């Protein structure tokens, strides 16, 4: 890796159009809060698995009868 000599302060950062708001110096990047949408996806997935298991059990019971 090439090293460059120090040339003083760099130019200031500028916001990108449509990007997130810049953070003030010293602030940490906030951790995104788990959205309600994620919880709904998990619940929906759990319901789907439960229905699939019920259908599979009914299918096996019907075949074995």
PDB file of N, CA, C, O and CB in Angstrom:
ATOM      1  N   UNK A   1       0.847  -1.174   0.000  1.00  0.00           N
ATOM      2  CA  UNK A   1       0.000   0.000   0.000  1.00  0.00           C
ATOM      3  C   UNK A   1       0.895   1.240   0.000  1.00  0.00           C
ATOM      4  O   UNK A   1       1.839   1.332   0.785  1.00  0.00           O
ATOM      5  CB  UNK A   1      -0.965  -0.004   1.224  1.00  0.00           C
ATOM      6  N   UNK A   2       0.604   2.158  -0.852  1.00  0.00           N
ATOM      7  CA  UNK A   2       1.395   3.383  -0.943  1.00  0.00           C
ATOM      8  C   UNK A   2       0.961   4.365   0.133  1.00  0.00           C
ATOM      9  O   UNK A   2      -0.227   4.526   0.410  1.00  0.00           O
ATOM     10  CB  UNK A   2       1.258   4.021  -2.339  1.00  0.00           C
ATOM     11  N   UNK A   3       1.944   5.012   0.730  1.00  0.00           N
ATOM     12  CA  UNK A   3       1.643   6.044   1.714  1.00  0.00           C
ATOM     13  C   UNK A   3       1.828   7.403   1.067  1.00  0.00           C
ATOM     14  O   UNK A   3       2.762   7.614   0.294  1.00  0.00           O
ATOM     15  CB  UNK A   3       2.539   5.904   2.972  1.00  0.00           C
ATOM     16  N   UNK A   4       0.942   8.308   1.388  1.00  0.00           N
ATOM     17  CA  UNK A   4       1.011   9.664   0.852  1.00  0.00           C
ATOM     18  C   UNK A   4       1.363  10.618   1.978  1.00  0.00           C
ATOM     19  O   UNK A   4       1.014  10.396   3.138  1.00  0.00           O
ATOM     20  CB  UNK A   4      -0.326  10.074   0.177  1.00  0.00           C
ATOM     21  N   UNK A   5       2.053  11.671   1.616  1.00  0.00           N
ATOM     22  CA  UNK A   5       2.399  12.662   2.631  1.00  0.00           C
ATOM     23  C   UNK A   5       1.143  13.429   3.052  1.00  0.00           C
ATOM     24  O   UNK A   5       0.194  13.573   2.282  1.00  0.00           O
ATOM     25  CB  UNK A   5       3.484  13.638   2.101  1.00  0.00           C
ATOM     26  N   UNK A   6       1.166  13.909   4.279  1.00  0.00           N
ATOM     27  CA  UNK A   6       0.030  14.670   4.800  1.00  0.00           C
ATOM     28  C   UNK A   6      -0.028  16.023   4.106  1.00  0.00           C
ATOM     29  O   UNK A   6       0.966  16.747   4.056  1.00  0.00           O
ATOM     30  CB  UNK A   6       0.134  14.848   6.340  1.00  0.00           C
ATOM     31  N   UNK A   7      -1.200  16.360   3.572  1.00  0.00           N
ATOM     32  CA  UNK A   7      -1.331  17.612   2.826  1.00  0.00           C
ATOM     33  C   UNK A   7      -2.315  18.568   3.481  1.00  0.00           C
ATOM     34  O   UNK A   7      -2.875  19.429   2.803  1.00  0.00           O
ATOM     35  CB  UNK A   7      -1.766  17.329   1.403  1.00  0.00           C
ATOM     36  N   UNK A   8      -2.534  18.439   4.762  1.00  0.00           N
ATOM     37  CA  UNK A   8      -3.452  19.338   5.444  1.00  0.00           C
ATOM     38  C   UNK A   8      -4.849  18.750   5.513  1.00  0.00           C
ATOM     39  O   UNK A   8      -5.058  17.565   5.251  1.00  0.00           O
ATOM     40  CB  UNK A   8      -3.488  20.685   4.748  1.00  0.00           C
ATOM     41  N   UNK A   9      -5.791  19.594   5.866  1.00  0.00           N
ATOM     42  CA  UNK A   9      -7.165  19.143   6.027  1.00  0.00           C
ATOM     43  C   UNK A   9      -7.805  18.856   4.678  1.00  0.00           C
ATOM     44  O   UNK A   9      -7.551  19.541   3.687  1.00  0.00           O
ATOM     45  CB  UNK A   9      -7.981  20.181   6.788  1.00  0.00           C
ATOM     46  N   UNK A  10      -8.617  17.854   4.669  1.00  0.00           N
ATOM     47  CA  UNK A  10      -9.372  17.526   3.467  1.00  0.00           C
ATOM     48  C   UNK A  10     -10.604  18.424   3.393  1.00  0.00           C
ATOM     49  O   UNK A  10     -10.971  19.074   4.371  1.00  0.00           O
ATOM     50  CB  UNK A  10      -9.779  16.023   3.455  1.00  0.00           C
ATOM     51  N   UNK A  11     -11.222  18.451   2.245  1.00  0.00           N
ATOM     52  CA  UNK A  11     -12.446  19.217   2.084  1.00  0.00           C
ATOM     53  C   UNK A  11     -13.565  18.605   2.913  1.00  0.00           C
ATOM     54  O   UNK A  11     -13.554  17.409   3.202  1.00  0.00           O
ATOM     55  CB  UNK A  11     -12.848  19.287   0.609  1.00  0.00           C
ATOM     56  N   UNK A  12     -14.507  19.416   3.283  1.00  0.00           N
ATOM     57  CA  UNK A  12     -15.613  18.934   4.096  1.00  0.00           C
ATOM     58  C   UNK A  12     -16.518  17.985   3.322  1.00  0.00           C
ATOM     59  O   UNK A  12     -16.604  18.044   2.096  1.00  0.00           O
ATOM     60  CB  UNK A  12     -16.419  20.101   4.619  1.00  0.00           C
ATOM     61  N   UNK A  13     -17.178  17.127   4.050  1.00  0.00           N
ATOM     62  CA  UNK A  13     -18.123  16.205   3.420  1.00  0.00           C
ATOM     63  C   UNK A  13     -19.367  16.973   2.995  1.00  0.00           C
ATOM     64  O   UNK A  13     -19.724  17.987   3.593  1.00  0.00           O
ATOM     65  CB  UNK A  13     -18.497  15.043   4.385  1.00  0.00           C
ATOM     66  N   UNK A  14     -19.995  16.490   1.989  1.00  0.00           N
ATOM     67  CA  UNK A  14     -21.220  17.122   1.526  1.00  0.00           C
ATOM     68  C   UNK A  14     -22.306  16.047   1.419  1.00  0.00           C
ATOM     69  O   UNK A  14     -22.007  14.895   1.104  1.00  0.00           O
ATOM     70  CB  UNK A  14     -20.999  17.845   0.154  1.00  0.00           C
ATOM     71  N   UNK A  15     -23.552  16.414   1.678  1.00  0.00           N
ATOM     72  CA  UNK A  15     -24.621  15.416   1.637  1.00  0.00           C
ATOM     73  C   UNK A  15     -24.896  14.943   0.213  1.00  0.00           C
ATOM     74  O   UNK A  15     -24.790  15.708  -0.746  1.00  0.00           O
ATOM     75  CB  UNK A  15     -25.897  15.986   2.249  1.00  0.00           C
ATOM     76  N   UNK A  16     -25.243  13.691   0.101  1.00  0.00           N
ATOM     77  CA  UNK A  16     -25.585  13.105  -1.187  1.00  0.00           C
ATOM     78  C   UNK A  16     -27.087  13.307  -1.391  1.00  0.00           C
ATOM     79  O   UNK A  16     -27.865  13.044  -0.473  1.00  0.00           O
ATOM     80  CB  UNK A  16     -25.188  11.576  -1.255  1.00  0.00           C
ATOM     81  N   UNK A  17     -27.508  13.760  -2.553  1.00  0.00           N
ATOM     82  CA  UNK A  17     -28.948  13.933  -2.783  1.00  0.00           C
ATOM     83  C   UNK A  17     -29.688  12.607  -2.605  1.00  0.00           C
ATOM     84  O   UNK A  17     -29.313  11.590  -3.188  1.00  0.00           O
ATOM     85  CB  UNK A  17     -29.206  14.498  -4.198  1.00  0.00           C
ATOM     86  N   UNK A  18     -30.739  12.633  -1.794  1.00  0.00           N
ATOM     87  CA  UNK A  18     -31.524  11.430  -1.546  1.00  0.00           C
ATOM     88  C   UNK A  18     -30.914  10.505  -0.514  1.00  0.00           C
ATOM     89  O   UNK A  18     -31.485   9.455  -0.219  1.00  0.00           O
ATOM     90  CB  UNK A  18     -31.710  10.686  -2.813  1.00  0.00           C
ATOM     91  N   UNK A  19     -29.763  10.867   0.043  1.00  0.00           N
ATOM     92  CA  UNK A  19     -29.100  10.023   1.037  1.00  0.00           C
ATOM     93  C   UNK A  19     -29.546  10.365   2.442  1.00  0.00           C
ATOM     94  O   UNK A  19     -30.341  11.283   2.644  1.00  0.00           O
ATOM     95  CB  UNK A  19     -27.593  10.160   0.928  1.00  0.00           C
ATOM     96  N   UNK A  20     -29.027   9.618   3.426  1.00  0.00           N
ATOM     97  CA  UNK A  20     -29.399   9.908   4.807  1.00  0.00           C
ATOM     98  C   UNK A  20     -28.790  11.223   5.272  1.00  0.00           C
ATOM     99  O   UNK A  20     -27.817  11.707   4.694  1.00  0.00           O
ATOM    100  CB  UNK A  20     -28.959   8.770   5.729  1.00  0.00           C
ATOM    101  N   UNK A  21     -29.360  11.783   6.299  1.00  0.00           N
ATOM    102  CA  UNK A  21     -28.852  13.039   6.848  1.00  0.00           C
ATOM    103  C   UNK A  21     -27.481  12.799   7.468  1.00  0.00           C
ATOM    104  O   UNK A  21     -27.261  11.747   8.067  1.00  0.00           O
ATOM    105  CB  UNK A  21     -29.836  13.626   7.899  1.00  0.00           C
ATOM    106  N   UNK A  22     -26.556  13.743   7.341  1.00  0.00           N
ATOM    107  CA  UNK A  22     -25.235  13.557   7.936  1.00  0.00           C
ATOM    108  C   UNK A  22     -25.311  13.584   9.459  1.00  0.00           C
ATOM    109  O   UNK A  22     -26.135  14.290  10.041  1.00  0.00           O
ATOM    110  CB  UNK A  22     -24.269  14.635   7.438  1.00  0.00           C
ATOM    111  N   UNK A  23     -24.444  12.811  10.089  1.00  0.00           N
ATOM    112  CA  UNK A  23     -24.399  12.764  11.549  1.00  0.00           C
ATOM    113  C   UNK A  23     -23.437  13.824  12.064  1.00  0.00           C
ATOM    114  O   UNK A  23     -22.395  14.057  11.450  1.00  0.00           O
ATOM    115  CB  UNK A  23     -23.979  11.359  12.046  1.00  0.00           C
ATOM    116  N   UNK A  24     -23.763  14.469  13.175  1.00  0.00           N
ATOM    117  CA  UNK A  24     -22.816  15.407  13.765  1.00  0.00           C
ATOM    118  C   UNK A  24     -21.572  14.666  14.266  1.00  0.00           C
ATOM    119  O   UNK A  24     -21.635  13.473  14.565  1.00  0.00           O
ATOM    120  CB  UNK A  24     -23.479  16.189  14.918  1.00  0.00           C
ATOM    121  N   UNK A  25     -20.470  15.360  14.354  1.00  0.00           N
ATOM    122  CA  UNK A  25     -19.235  14.742  14.828  1.00  0.00           C
ATOM    123  C   UNK A  25     -19.419  14.186  16.229  1.00  0.00           C
ATOM    124  O   UNK A  25     -20.027  14.827  17.086  1.00  0.00           O
ATOM    125  CB  UNK A  25     -18.084  15.750  14.806  1.00  0.00           C
ATOM    126  N   UNK A  26     -18.899  13.010  16.457  1.00  0.00           N
ATOM    127  CA  UNK A  26     -18.946  12.404  17.774  1.00  0.00           C
ATOM    128  C   UNK A  26     -20.139  11.506  17.995  1.00  0.00           C
ATOM    129  O   UNK A  26     -20.167  10.750  18.966  1.00  0.00           O
ATOM    130  CB  UNK A  26     -18.938  13.455  18.798  1.00  0.00           C
ATOM    131  N   UNK A  27     -21.121  11.569  17.125  1.00  0.00           N
ATOM    132  CA  UNK A  27     -22.291  10.694  17.278  1.00  0.00           C
ATOM    133  C   UNK A  27     -21.987   9.329  16.688  1.00  0.00           C
ATOM    134  O   UNK A  27     -21.256   9.200  15.706  1.00  0.00           O
ATOM    135  CB  UNK A  27     -23.544  11.310  16.598  1.00  0.00           C
ATOM    136  N   UNK A  28     -22.569   8.312  17.315  1.00  0.00           N
ATOM    137  CA  UNK A  28     -22.430   6.965  16.789  1.00  0.00           C
ATOM    138  C   UNK A  28     -23.549   6.705  15.789  1.00  0.00           C
ATOM    139  O   UNK A  28     -24.606   7.335  15.837  1.00  0.00           O
ATOM    140  CB  UNK A  28     -22.452   5.916  17.929  1.00  0.00           C
ATOM    141  N   UNK A  29     -23.299   5.782  14.899  1.00  0.00           N
ATOM    142  CA  UNK A  29     -24.316   5.419  13.926  1.00  0.00           C
ATOM    143  C   UNK A  29     -25.439   4.721  14.683  1.00  0.00           C
ATOM    144  O   UNK A  29     -25.182   3.754  15.399  1.00  0.00           O
ATOM    145  CB  UNK A  29     -23.731   4.505  12.788  1.00  0.00           C
ATOM    146  N   UNK A  30     -26.679   5.188  14.542  1.00  0.00           N
ATOM    147  CA  UNK A  30     -27.776   4.577  15.288  1.00  0.00           C
ATOM    148  C   UNK A  30     -28.075   3.178  14.777  1.00  0.00           C
ATOM    149  O   UNK A  30     -27.979   2.907  13.580  1.00  0.00           O
ATOM    150  CB  UNK A  30     -29.027   5.443  15.202  1.00  0.00           C
ATOM    151  N   UNK A  31     -28.438   2.298  15.690  1.00  0.00           N
ATOM    152  CA  UNK A  31     -28.818   0.934  15.326  1.00  0.00           C
ATOM    153  C   UNK A  31     -30.275   0.978  14.884  1.00  0.00           C
ATOM    154  O   UNK A  31     -31.122   1.521  15.594  1.00  0.00           O
ATOM    155  CB  UNK A  31     -28.606  -0.076  16.525  1.00  0.00           C
ATOM    156  N   UNK A  32     -30.571   0.414  13.725  1.00  0.00           N
ATOM    157  CA  UNK A  32     -31.954   0.466  13.277  1.00  0.00           C
ATOM    158  C   UNK A  32     -32.865  -0.314  14.227  1.00  0.00           C
ATOM    159  O   UNK A  32     -32.523  -1.406  14.681  1.00  0.00           O
ATOM    160  CB  UNK A  32     -32.072  -0.088  11.851  1.00  0.00           C
ATOM    161  N   UNK A  33     -34.002   0.254  14.510  1.00  0.00           N
ATOM    162  CA  UNK A  33     -34.980  -0.380  15.386  1.00  0.00           C
ATOM    163  C   UNK A  33     -35.671  -1.483  14.602  1.00  0.00           C
ATOM    164  O   UNK A  33     -36.020  -1.303  13.435  1.00  0.00           O
ATOM    165  CB  UNK A  33     -36.014   0.657  15.935  1.00  0.00           C
ATOM    166  N   UNK A  34     -35.866  -2.621  15.246  1.00  0.00           N
ATOM    167  CA  UNK A  34     -36.537  -3.727  14.577  1.00  0.00           C
ATOM    168  C   UNK A  34     -37.973  -3.306  14.277  1.00  0.00           C
ATOM    169  O   UNK A  34     -38.745  -2.975  15.177  1.00  0.00           O
ATOM    170  CB  UNK A  34     -36.500  -5.025  15.451  1.00  0.00           C
ATOM    171  N   UNK A  35     -38.299  -3.327  13.023  1.00  0.00           N
ATOM    172  CA  UNK A  35     -39.606  -2.820  12.621  1.00  0.00           C
ATOM    173  C   UNK A  35     -40.707  -3.833  12.901  1.00  0.00           C
ATOM    174  O   UNK A  35     -40.463  -5.027  13.074  1.00  0.00           O
ATOM    175  CB  UNK A  35     -39.599  -2.454  11.145  1.00  0.00           C
ATOM    176  N   UNK A  36     -41.907  -3.317  12.937  1.00  0.00           N
ATOM    177  CA  UNK A  36     -43.064  -4.183  13.155  1.00  0.00           C
ATOM    178  C   UNK A  36     -43.251  -5.114  11.970  1.00  0.00           C
ATOM    179  O   UNK A  36     -43.795  -6.211  12.097  1.00  0.00           O
ATOM    180  CB  UNK A  36     -44.338  -3.348  13.386  1.00  0.00           C
ATOM    181  N   UNK A  37     -42.792  -4.659  10.828  1.00  0.00           N
ATOM    182  CA  UNK A  37     -42.909  -5.462   9.606  1.00  0.00           C
ATOM    183  C   UNK A  37     -42.142  -6.774   9.739  1.00  0.00           C
ATOM    184  O   UNK A  37     -42.611  -7.814   9.277  1.00  0.00           O
ATOM    185  CB  UNK A  37     -42.394  -4.672   8.392  1.00  0.00           C
ATOM    186  N   UNK A  38     -40.969  -6.736  10.364  1.00  0.00           N
ATOM    187  CA  UNK A  38     -40.172  -7.939  10.571  1.00  0.00           C
ATOM    188  C   UNK A  38     -40.916  -8.918  11.465  1.00  0.00           C
ATOM    189  O   UNK A  38     -40.929 -10.121  11.204  1.00  0.00           O
ATOM    190  CB  UNK A  38     -38.808  -7.588  11.180  1.00  0.00           C
ATOM    191  N   UNK A  39     -41.537  -8.401  12.524  1.00  0.00           N
ATOM    192  CA  UNK A  39     -42.280  -9.269  13.423  1.00  0.00           C
ATOM    193  C   UNK A  39     -43.460  -9.912  12.703  1.00  0.00           C
ATOM    194  O   UNK A  39     -43.773 -11.079  12.943  1.00  0.00           O
ATOM    195  CB  UNK A  39     -42.766  -8.484  14.642  1.00  0.00           C
ATOM    196  N   UNK A  40     -44.115  -9.160  11.823  1.00  0.00           N
ATOM    197  CA  UNK A  40     -45.231  -9.716  11.072  1.00  0.00           C
ATOM    198  C   UNK A  40     -44.761 -10.803  10.114  1.00  0.00           C
ATOM    199  O   UNK A  40     -45.465 -11.790   9.903  1.00  0.00           O
ATOM    200  CB  UNK A  40     -45.954  -8.617  10.305  1.00  0.00           C
ATOM    201  N   UNK A  41     -43.589 -10.630   9.540  1.00  0.00           N
ATOM    202  CA  UNK A  41     -43.057 -11.653   8.631  1.00  0.00           C
ATOM    203  C   UNK A  41     -42.792 -12.946   9.386  1.00  0.00           C
ATOM    204  O   UNK A  41     -43.093 -14.032   8.890  1.00  0.00           O
ATOM    205  CB  UNK A  41     -41.763 -11.161   7.948  1.00  0.00           C
ATOM    206  N   UNK A  42     -42.231 -12.834  10.583  1.00  0.00           N
ATOM    207  CA  UNK A  42     -41.968 -14.037  11.381  1.00  0.00           C
ATOM    208  C   UNK A  42     -43.267 -14.729  11.763  1.00  0.00           C
ATOM    209  O   UNK A  42     -43.364 -15.954  11.697  1.00  0.00           O
ATOM    210  CB  UNK A  42     -41.169 -13.684  12.644  1.00  0.00           C
ATOM    211  N   UNK A  43     -44.254 -13.958  12.157  1.00  0.00           N
ATOM    212  CA  UNK A  43     -45.538 -14.541  12.537  1.00  0.00           C
ATOM    213  C   UNK A  43     -46.192 -15.214  11.329  1.00  0.00           C
ATOM    214  O   UNK A  43     -46.755 -16.304  11.433  1.00  0.00           O
ATOM    215  CB  UNK A  43     -46.473 -13.459  13.124  1.00  0.00           C
ATOM    216  N   UNK A  44     -46.105 -14.548  10.201  1.00  0.00           N
ATOM    217  CA  UNK A  44     -46.676 -15.114   8.982  1.00  0.00           C
ATOM    218  C   UNK A  44     -45.972 -16.416   8.609  1.00  0.00           C
ATOM    219  O   UNK A  44     -46.617 -17.380   8.198  1.00  0.00           O
ATOM    220  CB  UNK A  44     -46.579 -14.108   7.827  1.00  0.00           C
ATOM    221  N   UNK A  45     -44.646 -16.441   8.753  1.00  0.00           N
ATOM    222  CA  UNK A  45     -43.875 -17.645   8.472  1.00  0.00           C
ATOM    223  C   UNK A  45     -44.271 -18.767   9.427  1.00  0.00           C
ATOM    224  O   UNK A  45     -44.417 -19.916   9.008  1.00  0.00           O
ATOM    225  CB  UNK A  45     -42.369 -17.358   8.578  1.00  0.00           C
ATOM    226  N   UNK A  46     -44.446 -18.440  10.710  1.00  0.00           N
ATOM    227  CA  UNK A  46     -44.838 -19.449  11.701  1.00  0.00           C
ATOM    228  C   UNK A  46     -46.215 -20.016  11.371  1.00  0.00           C
ATOM    229  O   UNK A  46     -46.424 -21.225  11.472  1.00  0.00           O
ATOM    230  CB  UNK A  46     -44.837 -18.844  13.122  1.00  0.00           C
ATOM    231  N   UNK A  47     -47.153 -19.162  10.981  1.00  0.00           N
ATOM    232  CA  UNK A  47     -48.478 -19.643  10.590  1.00  0.00           C
ATOM    233  C   UNK A  47     -48.380 -20.543   9.358  1.00  0.00           C
ATOM    234  O   UNK A  47     -49.058 -21.567   9.277  1.00  0.00           O
ATOM    235  CB  UNK A  47     -49.425 -18.456  10.312  1.00  0.00           C
ATOM    236  N   UNK A  48     -47.555 -20.169   8.424  1.00  0.00           N
ATOM    237  CA  UNK A  48     -47.377 -20.988   7.215  1.00  0.00           C
ATOM    238  C   UNK A  48     -46.829 -22.360   7.546  1.00  0.00           C
ATOM    239  O   UNK A  48     -47.288 -23.360   6.994  1.00  0.00           O
ATOM    240  CB  UNK A  48     -46.449 -20.292   6.231  1.00  0.00           C
ATOM    241  N   UNK A  49     -45.843 -22.424   8.446  1.00  0.00           N
ATOM    242  CA  UNK A  49     -45.280 -23.707   8.857  1.00  0.00           C
ATOM    243  C   UNK A  49     -46.329 -24.536   9.587  1.00  0.00           C
ATOM    244  O   UNK A  49     -46.437 -25.741   9.358  1.00  0.00           O
ATOM    245  CB  UNK A  49     -44.046 -23.496   9.753  1.00  0.00           C
ATOM    246  N   UNK A  50     -47.103 -23.900  10.463  1.00  0.00           N
ATOM    247  CA  UNK A  50     -48.140 -24.622  11.205  1.00  0.00           C
ATOM    248  C   UNK A  50     -49.184 -25.205  10.257  1.00  0.00           C
ATOM    249  O   UNK A  50     -49.600 -26.351  10.426  1.00  0.00           O
ATOM    250  CB  UNK A  50     -48.816 -23.693  12.226  1.00  0.00           C
ATOM    251  N   UNK A  51     -49.609 -24.434   9.268  1.00  0.00           N
ATOM    252  CA  UNK A  51     -50.594 -24.923   8.298  1.00  0.00           C
ATOM    253  C   UNK A  51     -49.998 -26.057   7.473  1.00  0.00           C
ATOM    254  O   UNK A  51     -50.680 -27.048   7.208  1.00  0.00           O
ATOM    255  CB  UNK A  51     -51.068 -23.777   7.371  1.00  0.00           C
ATOM    256  N   UNK A  52     -48.744 -25.930   7.065  1.00  0.00           N
ATOM    257  CA  UNK A  52     -48.094 -26.983   6.283  1.00  0.00           C
ATOM    258  C   UNK A  52     -48.001 -28.278   7.087  1.00  0.00           C
ATOM    259  O   UNK A  52     -48.218 -29.360   6.540  1.00  0.00           O
ATOM    260  CB  UNK A  52     -46.691 -26.535   5.837  1.00  0.00           C
ATOM    261  N   UNK A  53     -47.683 -28.181   8.370  1.00  0.00           N
ATOM    262  CA  UNK A  53     -47.602 -29.376   9.217  1.00  0.00           C
ATOM    263  C   UNK A  53     -48.981 -30.012   9.360  1.00  0.00           C
ATOM    264  O   UNK A  53     -49.102 -31.234   9.277  1.00  0.00           O
ATOM    265  CB  UNK A  53     -47.025 -29.023  10.613  1.00  0.00           C
ATOM    266  N   UNK A  54     -50.017 -29.212   9.571  1.00  0.00           N
ATOM    267  CA  UNK A  54     -51.382 -29.748   9.692  1.00  0.00           C
ATOM    268  C   UNK A  54     -51.801 -30.453   8.406  1.00  0.00           C
ATOM    269  O   UNK A  54     -52.365 -31.545   8.455  1.00  0.00           O
ATOM    270  CB  UNK A  54     -52.382 -28.618  10.026  1.00  0.00           C
ATOM    271  N   UNK A  55     -51.532 -29.843   7.269  1.00  0.00           N
ATOM    272  CA  UNK A  55     -51.890 -30.452   5.988  1.00  0.00           C
ATOM    273  C   UNK A  55     -51.128 -31.756   5.802  1.00  0.00           C
ATOM    274  O   UNK A  55     -51.707 -32.740   5.341  1.00  0.00           O
ATOM    275  CB  UNK A  55     -51.597 -29.484   4.819  1.00  0.00           C
ATOM    276  N   UNK A  56     -49.859 -31.790   6.145  1.00  0.00           N
ATOM    277  CA  UNK A  56     -49.049 -32.999   6.015  1.00  0.00           C
ATOM    278  C   UNK A  56     -49.581 -34.110   6.921  1.00  0.00           C
ATOM    279  O   UNK A  56     -49.668 -35.266   6.507  1.00  0.00           O
ATOM    280  CB  UNK A  56     -47.579 -32.698   6.349  1.00  0.00           C
ATOM    281  N   UNK A  57     -49.935 -33.754   8.159  1.00  0.00           N
ATOM    282  CA  UNK A  57     -50.480 -34.747   9.094  1.00  0.00           C
ATOM    283  C   UNK A  57     -51.800 -35.293   8.563  1.00  0.00           C
ATOM    284  O   UNK A  57     -52.012 -36.506   8.582  1.00  0.00           O
ATOM    285  CB  UNK A  57     -50.681 -34.127  10.502  1.00  0.00           C
ATOM    286  N   UNK A  58     -52.684 -34.434   8.093  1.00  0.00           N
ATOM    287  CA  UNK A  58     -53.964 -34.888   7.548  1.00  0.00           C
ATOM    288  C   UNK A  58     -53.764 -35.759   6.308  1.00  0.00           C
ATOM    289  O   UNK A  58     -54.501 -36.724   6.101  1.00  0.00           O
ATOM    290  CB  UNK A  58     -54.850 -33.687   7.206  1.00  0.00           C
ATOM    291  N   UNK A  59     -52.788 -35.427   5.496  1.00  0.00           N
ATOM    292  CA  UNK A  59     -52.496 -36.218   4.308  1.00  0.00           C
ATOM    293  C   UNK A  59     -51.998 -37.603   4.691  1.00  0.00           C
ATOM    294  O   UNK A  59     -52.433 -38.596   4.107  1.00  0.00           O
ATOM    295  CB  UNK A  59     -51.465 -35.509   3.432  1.00  0.00           C
ATOM    296  N   UNK A  60     -51.100 -37.688   5.656  1.00  0.00           N
ATOM    297  CA  UNK A  60     -50.566 -38.975   6.110  1.00  0.00           C
ATOM    298  C   UNK A  60     -51.678 -39.809   6.748  1.00  0.00           C
ATOM    299  O   UNK A  60     -51.774 -41.011   6.501  1.00  0.00           O
ATOM    300  CB  UNK A  60     -49.403 -38.762   7.117  1.00  0.00           C
ATOM    301  N   UNK A  61     -52.512 -39.174   7.564  1.00  0.00           N
ATOM    302  CA  UNK A  61     -53.623 -39.898   8.195  1.00  0.00           C
ATOM    303  C   UNK A  61     -54.596 -40.410   7.129  1.00  0.00           C
ATOM    304  O   UNK A  61     -55.101 -41.527   7.237  1.00  0.00           O
ATOM    305  CB  UNK A  61     -54.365 -38.986   9.208  1.00  0.00           C
ATOM    306  N   UNK A  62     -54.854 -39.613   6.122  1.00  0.00           N
ATOM    307  CA  UNK A  62     -55.756 -40.036   5.042  1.00  0.00           C
ATOM    308  C   UNK A  62     -55.188 -41.182   4.219  1.00  0.00           C
ATOM    309  O   UNK A  62     -55.935 -42.062   3.791  1.00  0.00           O
ATOM    310  CB  UNK A  62     -56.056 -38.867   4.131  1.00  0.00           C
ATOM    311  N   UNK A  63     -53.891 -41.186   3.993  1.00  0.00           N
ATOM    312  CA  UNK A  63     -53.262 -42.249   3.214  1.00  0.00           C
ATOM    313  C   UNK A  63     -53.209 -43.544   4.021  1.00  0.00           C
ATOM    314  O   UNK A  63     -53.411 -44.623   3.464  1.00  0.00           O
ATOM    315  CB  UNK A  63     -51.847 -41.833   2.778  1.00  0.00           C
ATOM    316  N   UNK A  64     -52.943 -43.453   5.312  1.00  0.00           N
ATOM    317  CA  UNK A  64     -52.817 -44.649   6.144  1.00  0.00           C
ATOM    318  C   UNK A  64     -54.162 -45.283   6.493  1.00  0.00           C
ATOM    319  O   UNK A  64     -54.198 -46.437   6.922  1.00  0.00           O
ATOM    320  CB  UNK A  64     -52.084 -44.307   7.412  1.00  0.00           C
ATOM    321  N   UNK A  65     -55.243 -44.574   6.322  1.00  0.00           N
ATOM    322  CA  UNK A  65     -56.563 -45.129   6.648  1.00  0.00           C
ATOM    323  C   UNK A  65     -56.975 -46.149   5.681  1.00  0.00           C
ATOM    324  O   UNK A  65     -58.059 -46.717   5.807  1.00  0.00           O
ATOM    325  CB  UNK A  65     -57.597 -44.072   6.705  1.00  0.00           C
TER     326      UNK A  65
END
